[in-house]
């Protein structure tokens, strides 16, 4: 999508600190980290919200979750713990309308989250 911030980042139009990329997903460091490790994982396919997922996105989202686990392991979070978060719509904290997951780690987290 032409005006989507995350689509433009994945396309290389906006600089980012890339962590991982393949033909389906892109992962990069958050510019306003909320933890020592704060990585955003996005599908390259533009999907505005979790409400917009369809059955055909099943494999894509599974691939994204496996990548999150691999990145957590590479960052040494697999034994210490990490949080994987997705927000849906404004009232839940979604500010960029492109499905994305926050991989957070490197500090303790409380529950409930906020």
C-alpha positions as a LaTeX table, in Angstrom:
\begin{tabular}{lrrr}
\hline
Residue & $x$ (\AA) & $y$ (\AA) & $z$ (\AA) \\
\hline
Unk1 & 0.00 & 0.00 & 0.00 \\
Unk2 & 1.45 & 3.30 & $-1.13$ \\
Unk3 & 1.11 & 5.38 & 2.07 \\
Unk4 & 1.64 & 2.62 & 4.63 \\
Unk5 & 4.67 & 3.30 & 6.81 \\
Unk6 & 5.49 & $-0.39$ & 7.27 \\
Unk7 & 5.05 & $-1.22$ & 3.57 \\
Unk8 & 7.51 & 1.58 & 2.79 \\
Unk9 & 9.99 & 0.29 & 5.39 \\
Unk10 & 9.78 & $-3.26$ & 4.00 \\
Unk11 & 10.29 & $-1.90$ & 0.47 \\
Unk12 & 13.46 & $-0.08$ & 1.58 \\
Unk13 & 11.99 & 3.38 & 0.95 \\
Unk14 & 12.40 & 4.33 & 4.60 \\
Unk15 & 15.59 & 3.33 & 6.43 \\
Unk16 & 15.35 & 0.81 & 9.25 \\
Unk17 & 17.62 & $-1.37$ & 11.35 \\
Unk18 & 16.79 & $-4.64$ & 9.64 \\
Unk19 & 16.95 & $-7.80$ & 11.73 \\
Unk20 & 15.56 & $-10.32$ & 9.25 \\
Unk21 & 14.02 & $-10.41$ & 5.78 \\
Unk22 & 12.80 & $-13.02$ & 3.36 \\
Unk23 & 10.23 & $-13.00$ & 0.57 \\
Unk24 & 7.26 & $-12.97$ & 3.00 \\
Unk25 & 8.23 & $-11.04$ & 6.12 \\
Unk26 & 10.43 & $-8.23$ & 7.38 \\
Unk27 & 11.72 & $-7.66$ & 10.93 \\
Unk28 & 13.37 & $-4.50$ & 12.22 \\
Unk29 & 14.27 & $-2.76$ & 15.47 \\
Unk30 & 11.64 & $-0.40$ & 16.89 \\
Unk31 & 12.73 & 3.25 & 16.82 \\
Unk32 & 11.10 & 3.82 & 20.26 \\
Unk33 & 12.06 & 0.62 & 22.11 \\
Unk34 & 10.06 & $-0.33$ & 25.20 \\
Unk35 & 12.57 & $-2.99$ & 26.27 \\
Unk36 & 16.26 & $-3.74$ & 25.66 \\
Unk37 & 15.11 & $-5.92$ & 22.76 \\
Unk38 & 12.15 & $-4.51$ & 20.80 \\
Unk39 & 11.75 & $-5.84$ & 17.29 \\
Unk40 & 8.78 & $-5.40$ & 14.97 \\
Unk41 & 7.85 & $-8.29$ & 12.67 \\
Unk42 & 5.58 & $-7.58$ & 9.71 \\
Unk43 & 4.25 & $-9.51$ & 6.77 \\
Unk44 & 5.23 & $-7.91$ & 3.47 \\
Unk45 & 1.63 & $-8.38$ & 2.38 \\
Unk46 & $-0.38$ & $-5.36$ & 3.49 \\
Unk47 & $-3.00$ & $-6.48$ & 6.01 \\
Unk48 & $-4.40$ & $-3.52$ & 8.01 \\
Unk49 & $-5.48$ & $-5.27$ & 11.22 \\
Unk50 & $-5.81$ & $-8.72$ & 12.75 \\
Unk51 & $-9.52$ & $-8.41$ & 11.90 \\
Unk52 & $-8.54$ & $-8.46$ & 8.22 \\
Unk53 & $-6.74$ & $-11.81$ & 8.30 \\
Unk54 & $-8.22$ & $-14.53$ & 6.12 \\
Unk55 & $-7.79$ & $-18.28$ & 5.93 \\
Unk56 & $-5.21$ & $-17.76$ & 3.17 \\
Unk57 & $-2.98$ & $-15.90$ & 5.66 \\
Unk58 & $-2.60$ & $-18.96$ & 7.90 \\
Unk59 & 0.77 & $-20.06$ & 6.49 \\
Unk60 & 2.09 & $-16.49$ & 6.41 \\
Unk61 & 1.30 & $-15.92$ & 10.09 \\
Unk62 & 2.78 & $-19.28$ & 11.06 \\
Unk63 & 5.94 & $-18.31$ & 9.19 \\
Unk64 & 6.04 & $-14.98$ & 11.03 \\
Unk65 & 5.67 & $-16.69$ & 14.43 \\
Unk66 & 8.48 & $-19.12$ & 13.64 \\
Unk67 & 10.69 & $-16.19$ & 12.64 \\
Unk68 & 9.88 & $-14.44$ & 15.94 \\
Unk69 & 10.94 & $-17.55$ & 17.84 \\
Unk70 & 14.17 & $-17.82$ & 15.83 \\
Unk71 & 15.00 & $-14.13$ & 16.40 \\
Unk72 & 14.29 & $-14.49$ & 20.14 \\
Unk73 & 16.67 & $-17.44$ & 20.25 \\
Unk74 & 19.35 & $-15.49$ & 18.32 \\
Unk75 & 19.01 & $-12.60$ & 20.80 \\
Unk76 & 19.39 & $-14.95$ & 23.77 \\
Unk77 & 15.80 & $-14.54$ & 24.93 \\
Unk78 & 14.73 & $-18.17$ & 24.60 \\
Unk79 & 15.93 & $-19.09$ & 28.09 \\
Unk80 & 15.16 & $-15.75$ & 29.80 \\
Unk81 & 11.69 & $-15.23$ & 28.31 \\
Unk82 & 10.15 & $-12.78$ & 25.90 \\
Unk83 & 6.80 & $-11.28$ & 25.01 \\
Unk84 & 5.20 & $-11.33$ & 21.57 \\
Unk85 & 2.42 & $-8.77$ & 21.29 \\
Unk86 & $-0.03$ & $-7.69$ & 18.59 \\
Unk87 & $-2.50$ & $-4.83$ & 18.97 \\
Unk88 & $-5.75$ & $-4.58$ & 17.01 \\
Unk89 & $-7.36$ & $-1.17$ & 16.50 \\
Unk90 & $-6.77$ & 2.13 & 18.28 \\
Unk91 & $-8.29$ & 1.24 & 21.65 \\
Unk92 & $-5.82$ & $-1.66$ & 21.95 \\
Unk93 & $-2.86$ & 0.53 & 21.00 \\
Unk94 & $-2.52$ & $-0.07$ & 17.25 \\
Unk95 & $-1.05$ & 3.07 & 15.69 \\
Unk96 & 0.21 & 1.72 & 12.35 \\
Unk97 & $-2.48$ & $-0.07$ & 10.38 \\
Unk98 & $-0.40$ & $-2.92$ & 9.03 \\
Unk99 & $-0.44$ & $-6.16$ & 11.01 \\
Unk100 & 2.68 & $-6.36$ & 13.13 \\
Unk101 & 4.03 & $-8.13$ & 16.17 \\
Unk102 & 6.26 & $-6.63$ & 18.85 \\
Unk103 & 8.98 & $-8.98$ & 20.08 \\
Unk104 & 10.04 & $-7.67$ & 23.49 \\
Unk105 & 12.64 & $-8.99$ & 25.88 \\
Unk106 & 15.62 & $-8.30$ & 28.06 \\
Unk107 & 13.66 & $-7.12$ & 31.11 \\
Unk108 & 10.90 & $-8.46$ & 33.37 \\
Unk109 & 7.29 & $-7.82$ & 32.34 \\
Unk110 & 4.25 & $-7.54$ & 34.55 \\
Unk111 & 0.74 & $-8.84$ & 34.08 \\
Unk112 & $-1.72$ & $-7.55$ & 33.14 \\
Unk113 & 0.26 & $-5.63$ & 30.54 \\
Unk114 & $-1.58$ & $-2.32$ & 30.72 \\
\hline
\end{tabular}
